[in-house]
Every structure is written in structure tokens, then in C-alpha cells.
């Protein structure tokens, strides 16, 4: 019965057999969301599987890159390729992202269960969570697969299989593309507000505020009363995912900071990874130079390499050769 539809012909049903009254609802959109009110639970819970997937992918890639050796410049000694920044950087990213989003998951659950918040705001939090973790996980896991060479595209490596499975999370329990477009439209129309930033002087909150303000000014400049018009859609829709992702990244970072569970180097790497995803904005509005940014990416290296060893030991691997 998987992915199939059962149909019946000439079956008479009494009125009480229907799940709802046969009359059309006065407010059909609101009635529809009442009918699927349990779907947001899946919207929040299903993306949480990305957290162990990030850790599993980091373990697979870390194991491969630690076992594979190349000769050094003298040709007399072999060194593991995990010592090269190009190889260990995505592994560190995956580990740190799993820690940050684990903290954000707890915060998102707490906000979702907060009955004092409006339903729309609670739903918006889970959309931000799903969009941010889904986008970051997809980018990171793809890079981890590349760092495994030709083995990364084989089934037994499992990373690429995880990527395909997690891709299904993006459309399961409400397609996140639909969700973030609706969220942006409703917030710009003033129907509700997203949770306020708690660390307004940090770069990620400033980035979120900046790109949302850009979108608001763009919509106002079009002077189009119909927010569903082709002109608005053409200029707004391409921005929506980045706007919601920026909000999710900001919330994740703030939660990780306040949790006190992550070291400053891990928080710095997560922040820099988020900055890298929209480096053009930071260059324009924060005065970031390319060389300056690349140098910052190297600063937390030694401490985070130690963190990665702790991660491997925590899941039962004491030494990787």
C-alpha cells in the first residue's frame, strides 16, 4: 500500500461517516490548518534526525581521512590526509553543527510547547529550525562525501545515502519550501512577529535584521498592493529561504551560547560558517575582507581538533589510525 491510493465506486456513506461537516468553512485556509494541526509536530521532530546524521557522517569521513595516508615532501614518512585543512574543516563543521543544533532543538521544543505564544509564532520557530538545519546539513554532508573521494559516492560509505534520506525530510511533514515562503509573506504583512534577538550586537542578529529590512524595503518600493503579484513573487521568493535560514542560524547560535555547553572556539566556527553562506552581505555591510575572513576561519583550529578527538572518544573510538 506504500504510495498508493484506494478508491471505491458507488459506495454510499451516511453523513456521520464524514470527518467534518459537509458545509464549506467560512474561513477555508484557517479551517485547513485546523485539520492538519498535528503536522507541525512532524515539522519540528523529523529534522532532529539531522543531528545524529551529522555526527555519523563526521565519524565516517573522519575515519576514512585518518586511515588514508600520503607521503610527505621528503617521501620518507606518511601522514594522514585529515591533517590537511581542506579535509578536516568539513568534519569539524559537521561536529560543531550537530552540537549547536542539538541545543537549538531543546529550545525549539520548549517554545513549541509554550502555550502563551501564538500558534503562528510557535509554528514559525519550527520552520526556522527545519530550514536552517536542513540547509546546513545538506551542504555539510555533501562536502563530507567529497572528502571521501570515490568512496563517498558508494552505498557502503553511507554518507550519500544519508544525504538522500535527509533530503526527504525537507518535503516530509510539510514541504519546507512552502513553509518558509508563507512565513516570510506573513511576517512582512505584519500578521505576527518572530522571536526577538537576545544578542543584538552580534553579527548573526545584525545579518538577520539587515536582510529582512532589505526585503521589506524592496516590497515597499514596488508599491504593489497585491502581495501575490508576479512582480512581488519575482523579487521576494528567491530571498525567502536565506531570510528564514538566517533567522534559524541566529536562534541556534544564541541558544548554543546561553546553554553554556559549547566552547568559544566551537561557537566561533559555527558563526563563521554561517557568515560564509552569505559572505557578500558581510563584505558590503560589515566591512569583511576576504583575507581577513579566511584567516579567522583558521584561528580555532587547534582547540577544535581536540574537540573532534573528544567526539570520537565519546562514541567509542579511542584512537583512529
Secondary structure, 3 states (H helix, E strand, C coil): CCCCCCCCCCCCCCHHHCCCCCCCCCCHHHHHHHHCCCHHHHHHHHHHHHHHHHHHHHHHHHHHHHHCEEECCCCCCEEEHHHCHHHHHHHHHHHHHHHHHHHHHHHHHHHHCCCCCCHHHHHHHHHHHHHHHHHHHHHHHHHHHHCCHHHHHCHHHCHHHHHHHHHHHCCCCCCHHHHHHHHHHHHHCCCCCCCCCCCCCCHHHHHHHHHHHHHHHHHHHHCCCCCCCHHHHHHHHHHHHHHHHHHHHHHHHHHHHHHCCCCHHHHHHHHHHHHHHCHHHHHHHCCCCHHHHHHHHHHCHHHHHHHHHHHHHHCCCCCCC
